Amino acid sequence: MNTFTFKNGDYVPEIGLGTWLSKPNEVYNAVLAAIKVGYRHFDCAYIYQNETEIGRALRFAIENGLVKREDIFVTSKLWNSDHAPKQVEKAIRKSIFDLQLDYLDLYLIHWPVAFKTGHLYAHSADDLVSPDEFSIEKTWQAMEIIQEKGLAKHIGVSNFNMPKLNRLLTNSRIAPEMLQIELHPYFQQTELIEFCRKNRILVTAYSPLGSHHLIQGKAGLTREAIVKSIAEKHHCTPAQVLLAWGIQRGSIVIPKSVNEKRIRENFNALNVRLDASDFVKLGDLEQNLRISKGLFCVLPGGFYTYEDIWEK
Ligand SMILES: NC(=O)c1ccc[n+]([C@@H]2O[C@H](COP(=O)([O-])OP(=O)(O)OC[C@H]3O[C@@H](n4cnc5c(N)ncnc54)[C@H](OP(=O)(O)O)[C@@H]3O)[C@@H](O)[C@H]2O)c1
């Protein structure tokens, strides 16, 4: 298994199974199929509301000798309603319990946006908490404590841009070790990746296939002529081209699938090696097309605007 390395020498496999929108009744089989194919990395989150089923699959795999706990890498994420510093430990303990583990390998702040405790979704501005009340620095201090307690081996953030990362790098005892962001040829974020490389923050690419389901019909990266022609050249599939592109750019990729054939296909992207001319062509697909805009946090009269969330 190819890996990226944290500062302390721990490894994170360069491909993981995404689980957003994997229905509870599908994700159990998906996780077991993935383990059998060779996946050792699972990207989860409290808000995906399927950690219990993932936990059942992980437990089954460990108890039946398919895999050892120390050989898998499991991520979960702190949801927006748990940014109150006193909530952070409760939240990670809930994910650890549901995933039937003793610790997580990685815990991320999911979004730089806070909802009131108990409000899974924000329906109006009243459900939001101001960024001053639960600042990212205050929530991060609680993240540092859960790492020190051994509840998460590594801590990081998701959907943060450079200014917010800089705030944590400047004001924190422990620097974020991972940034999870949307990355695919339509949205390449080259400057942000370079910033992370310089600051020794690993990068995970979410929606590495262009979150197929959201842009189906409109764009559809796997149906791009350039992607298809590169796939033909390398005798592989369009999805494998996209994943190989993500990995060769130095990011971890976490494609989601609940289909056994596609789970295997995605894993086999590890065998695809793109060349410099492929990179030029795929680079030309840039459209600055952000799919996950975080608009569910942007409410009339609320504290967060699109520009605040994605400040440059
Ligand atoms: N941190 C965040 O805010 C955030 C946001 C979004 C996503 N994520 C994480 O990143 C993971 C991946 O992102 P994503 O789910 O948005 O999108 P994605 O992995 O880019 O695409 C998933 C979609 O592509 C389909 N698919 C999978 N393999 C395929 C293949 N080989 N060929 C054609 N279609 C294929 C899947 O359907 P089937 O299941 O039917 O195969 C699904 O509809 C998520 O599951 C989640 O773990 C994190």
The ligand as a Tripos MOL2 file, in Angstrom:
@<TRIPOS>MOLECULE
LIG
   48    52     1     0     0
SMALL
NO_CHARGES

@<TRIPOS>ATOM
      1 N1        -14.8750   17.3330    4.0130 N.am      1 LIG1
      2 C1        -15.9450   17.5860    3.3080 C.2       1 LIG1
      3 O1        -16.6430   18.5970    3.4690 O.2       1 LIG1
      4 C2        -16.3410   16.6070    2.2400 C.ar      1 LIG1
      5 C3        -17.2290   17.0040    1.2270 C.ar      1 LIG1
      6 C4        -17.5420   16.0740    0.2230 C.ar      1 LIG1
      7 C5        -16.9950   14.7970    0.2750 C.ar      1 LIG1
      8 N2        -16.1680   14.4390    1.3060 N.ar      1 LIG1
      9 C6        -15.5800   13.0680    1.3820 C.3       1 LIG1
     10 O2        -15.0350   12.7270    0.1080 O.3       1 LIG1
     11 C7        -15.6630   11.5440   -0.3750 C.3       1 LIG1
     12 C8        -15.7080   11.5460   -1.8900 C.3       1 LIG1
     13 O3        -16.3880   12.6890   -2.3930 O.3       1 LIG1
     14 P1        -17.8340   12.6100   -3.0620 P.3       1 LIG1
     15 O4        -18.6040   11.4850   -2.4600 O.co2     1 LIG1
     16 O5        -18.3900   13.9850   -3.0060 O.co2     1 LIG1
     17 O6        -17.5530   12.3690   -4.5970 O.3       1 LIG1
     18 P2        -16.6680   11.4180   -5.5290 P.3       1 LIG1
     19 O7        -15.9670   10.3840   -4.7520 O.co2     1 LIG1
     20 O8        -15.9100   12.3350   -6.3980 O.co2     1 LIG1
     21 O9        -17.8100   10.7600   -6.4150 O.3       1 LIG1
     22 C9        -18.7210    9.8370   -5.8660 C.3       1 LIG1
     23 C10       -19.7530    9.5100   -6.9430 C.3       1 LIG1
     24 O10       -19.1260    8.8890   -8.0710 O.3       1 LIG1
     25 C11       -19.6630    7.5750   -8.2690 C.3       1 LIG1
     26 N3        -18.5110    6.7250   -8.5900 N.ar      1 LIG1
     27 C12       -17.6340    6.1350   -7.7480 C.ar      1 LIG1
     28 N4        -16.6850    5.4560   -8.4140 N.ar      1 LIG1
     29 C13       -16.9570    5.6320   -9.7250 C.ar      1 LIG1
     30 C14       -16.3240    5.1710  -10.9050 C.ar      1 LIG1
     31 N5        -15.2480    4.3990  -10.8620 N.pl3     1 LIG1
     32 N6        -16.8720    5.5330  -12.0950 N.ar      1 LIG1
     33 C15       -17.9850    6.3030  -12.1500 C.ar      1 LIG1
     34 N7        -18.6210    6.7810  -11.0460 N.ar      1 LIG1
     35 C16       -18.1200    6.4360   -9.8530 C.ar      1 LIG1
     36 C17       -20.3420    7.2050   -6.9780 C.3       1 LIG1
     37 O11       -21.4350    6.3520   -7.1890 O.3       1 LIG1
     38 P3        -21.4920    4.8170   -6.6450 P.3       1 LIG1
     39 O12       -21.4520    4.8570   -5.1520 O.co2     1 LIG1
     40 O13       -22.7950    4.3330   -7.1690 O.co2     1 LIG1
     41 O14       -20.3130    4.0940   -7.2440 O.co2     1 LIG1
     42 C18       -20.8120    8.5690   -6.4770 C.3       1 LIG1
     43 O15       -22.0210    8.9370   -7.1190 O.3       1 LIG1
     44 C19       -17.0350   11.5870    0.3140 C.3       1 LIG1
     45 O16       -17.7120   10.3610    0.2280 O.3       1 LIG1
     46 C20       -16.6300   12.0100    1.6960 C.3       1 LIG1
     47 O17       -16.0780   10.9070    2.4120 O.3       1 LIG1
     48 C21       -15.8080   15.3300    2.2620 C.ar      1 LIG1
@<TRIPOS>BOND
     1     1     2 1
     2     2     3 2
     3     2     4 1
     4     4     5 ar
     5     4    48 ar
     6     5     6 ar
     7     6     7 ar
     8     7     8 ar
     9     8     9 1
    10     8    48 ar
    11     9    10 1
    12     9    46 1
    13    10    11 1
    14    11    12 1
    15    11    44 1
    16    12    13 1
    17    13    14 1
    18    14    15 2
    19    14    16 1
    20    14    17 1
    21    17    18 1
    22    18    19 2
    23    18    20 1
    24    18    21 1
    25    21    22 1
    26    22    23 1
    27    23    24 1
    28    23    42 1
    29    24    25 1
    30    25    26 1
    31    25    36 1
    32    26    27 ar
    33    26    35 ar
    34    27    28 ar
    35    28    29 ar
    36    29    30 ar
    37    29    35 ar
    38    30    31 1
    39    30    32 ar
    40    32    33 ar
    41    33    34 ar
    42    34    35 ar
    43    36    37 1
    44    36    42 1
    45    37    38 1
    46    38    39 2
    47    38    40 1
    48    38    41 1
    49    42    43 1
    50    44    45 1
    51    44    46 1
    52    46    47 1
@<TRIPOS>SUBSTRUCTURE
     1 LIG1         1 GROUP 0 **** ****
